[in-house]
């Protein structure tokens, strides 16, 4: 059996349960360490972390920067808008440049699915996918899982309703893989135009005939019995055409407000990966409810999860292993 440590984190799909659990356990330790005000600024001393974001980001880029600095790495965030990449340089040329810089950890966000995987084949650094097209966003799913674990104590047996624009959401895809891997049931809720036809097959495990993913086009049915309600924004920038009548109509049928939240369990958590469109997919009264919403905690857990990922991959770094 191959026990070589994983060099890259490109997707949740393909990871083992033990790998996911190990990352979540380490992230919990970092969450406690961060809250204590302590840091481990010598753990990644001598390592270089480059953030390469072809798409705008606030939460993900900033949390990777903070995670790297808390671990003692040298952190560089490249501004694609003013770099050679924006002047026509190809992704492969960029890979050659990064290799010449001898970086150890490379965080990539790109609008095209598979971009992170391509770079992982061409650079010596450990590559972390910070979101590629509509494919995956693995660290978001990990931080969502950590947030759920801290409140519910488990994931197995829970029902998680993911609501909104499933068709264009890499967050949804990563969460489907991770949650079903850990034996949760996933309800996908939204209009037919925003749910891909093949999505139900994602929940099948080990060839069994019991899918763990169910699709609903009605919020009352989809939220029934939900332990967690995860809202998604409409990815307008990825749509080729309008797929909903209007923002007002969308909120009326699929936006989360206190009335619709009553269909879920009384202690159901409310989550959102951000950025939020208040009054479109979520009402401010729900988003800011301190008894139900864990949206701010998701941001906090993002730093802890990314510290765990950087720590784990640094130990498998090709350059430092030599």
LUMMARTOR-8780 format. One record per residue (C-alpha): x, y, z. Coordinates in steps of 0.02 Angstrom, whole numbers, plus 32768, in hexadecimal, padded with zeros to 4 digits. Last residue first. Layout:
<pts>
XYZ...
</pts>
This chain:
<pts>
8316833D7FD48274833D8036827783FB803F826A840B7F8281E283867F6E817483C87FFA811C8339805481318388810180FC842C80B5805A83D9807D802183B5812F8050845F8178800384BD80E57F62845880F47F57846D81B17F76852981A37EF08530811D7E7584DA81907E9A855182207E8A85EC81B27DE585B081687DA4858982167D9A864482397D3B866581977CC285D781BD7CAC8622826B7C6686C0821B7BE4865A81BD7BB085F582557AFB863382547A7C85E382C77A7E863683737AE286D0833F7A6286FA82B67AC28769823B7AA38703819E79F186DD81D279B8879181EF7A2087C7815A79B8875A80E57A1286DF80757A1886B17FBD79E487597F7379BF87D080047A7387CF803B7AE987967FB27B6E8743801B7C2687327FED7C3186B680357C3B85FD80647B8F860280B87B54859F814F7AB9859581BC7ABA851182457A1D84B0826F79E884AE8326792D84B38306793E843582787919847981CC786C84AE818E7874854582037901858B8198788085B3811178298631818278CB867981C6790B86A181197970863C809D795A86697FE5791485E17F75786186117F48784E86C97F73790986E97F68790D86AF7EB4787487157E8878C687B47EC8796D878C7E76791387767DD078D186F07D59795E86727D7879D986237CFE7A1586BF7CA37A93868F7C1F7B4686537C0E7B5786497CCB7C0386467D1A7C0786FE7D517B5886F07D997B90866B7E157AF186737E7D7B21866F7F357B1F85D07F9B7AC485A8803D7AF3851A80B27A6984E081267AA5846481AA7A4483E7821379BE83D7818C791E837B81BC78B783CC81337925844B80D9790E83FC802D785483E1803E782C8491807778AC84DC8000785F848E7F6578C584587ECE791383C47F2979A383527EFB79E182C27F677A95828E7F897AC581F87FF37A9D817E7F677A7380CD7FA07A9880507F157B4A802D7F4E7BD7803D7ED27C53806D7F597BF5810E7F817B7281697F1A7B6182217F477BA682677EA67B23820B7E3F7A9E82897E737AFF83167E1F7AF082D97D6C7A61834D7D3A7AB783EA7D777A5184577DF07A3C85117DCA79B785067D417950848C7DA9793A85107E31799284EE7ED679B084717F617A3683EA7F6D7A19837C80057AB5832380437AB9828F80B97B53827F81277BC281E481287C708234812F7C8E821580767BE0825C80567C1482FF80AA7CBB830B80517C8382E77F9F7BE683527FAA7C4883DD7FFE7CC883E37F737C3F83EB7EF07BDC84707F4C7C7484E07F627C9B84CF7EA97BF2851F7E887BB2853D7DD77B2684BC7DD17B0284C27E8C7AC085747E877A5285767F217A4285067FB87AB0848380097A4A8427808C7AB383BF81037A668329815A7AD182E081E57AEE822681FE7BAB823081FB7BE582E4820F7C0D82E682C87C21835583607B9383C683277BDD847183477C98845783327C7983CF82B17C11844482447C9984C982437D1E8446821A7CB48405818A7C9F84B481427D5A84D181547D7C843080F47CFE8459806C7D4D850480547DFB84B5804F7DC484447FBF7D7F84C67F447D4D845A7EB07D1B84557DF77CB184EC7DC57D4B85507D947DDE85247E037DD885537EBB7E6585697F387EBC84CC7EF77F5B84B07F597FF984857EFB8096843E7F4D8127848A7EEF818A842E7E6A812284797DDF80DF842E7D3D806383A67D6E801F840C7DFF8006849D7D867F9184347D1C7F3083F97DB47F1784AD7DEE7ED584DE7D437E5B844B7D3C7DBB84B37D387DDD855F7CF17DBB85FE7D567E5985E97DBD7E8D85EC7E747F3885A67E9C7F9A85937F3F804F85607F2280BD851A7FAC817884FD7F9F81B285897F2E825385717ECD824586157E6C827C85BD7DCC81EE85417DE4817585D37DEF81B386187D4A81A0856F7CF580EF855F7D3880C6860E7CF6810285D87C4B808E85417C597FFB85B17C89801C861C7BEF805986CF7BF47FE287437B987FF787EA7BEF7F8987BA7C83800487317CB0809087B07CA6804C87FC7D467FDF88937D697F33883E7D747F84879D7DB17FBA87EE7E55802D876D7EA18022874F7F5D80C987257FAC80DB86D18056817F86A180AB8147861981238144862B81E080AA85C4820A8043865D8235807E86AC8193803F861B812A7F958617817E7F8286D4816F7FA786D280B57F37863B809B7EAD869480FB7EC1873180937EB786D47FEE7E1E867080217DBB86FB80727DDB87877FF57DDD873C7F497DE987797E967E1186F67E147EBC86CE7DC87EFF86B97E787FB1867B7E8B7FDD86787F448095864A7F5880D685F67FF6819285EC801481D98579809A827385A78101821285B181A48177854581918168850E824781C385A5828E8131861C82A580C885A383098048861C83517FF1863C83F77F5A86AB840F7EF8862384667E72862D83E07EF48607835C7F34856F83BC7E84852A83D07E62853D83167F0E84F382F17EE4845783547E3D844A82FB7E99845982557F0783C482847E6D835A82A77E1A839482067EB5836C819F7EC482BE81EC7E0B829D81D07E1982CB81187EB1825D80FC7E6281CB815B7DC281D980F57E2781CC80557E3A82537FD37E0982317F1E7D8382B57F167DB1833B7F947E1483947F0E7EBF83DB7EE17F2083CB7F847FD183A07F4E806483387F8D800082AE7FE3806D824E805C80B281A7801C80568116806D804180AD7FD0800080008000
</pts>
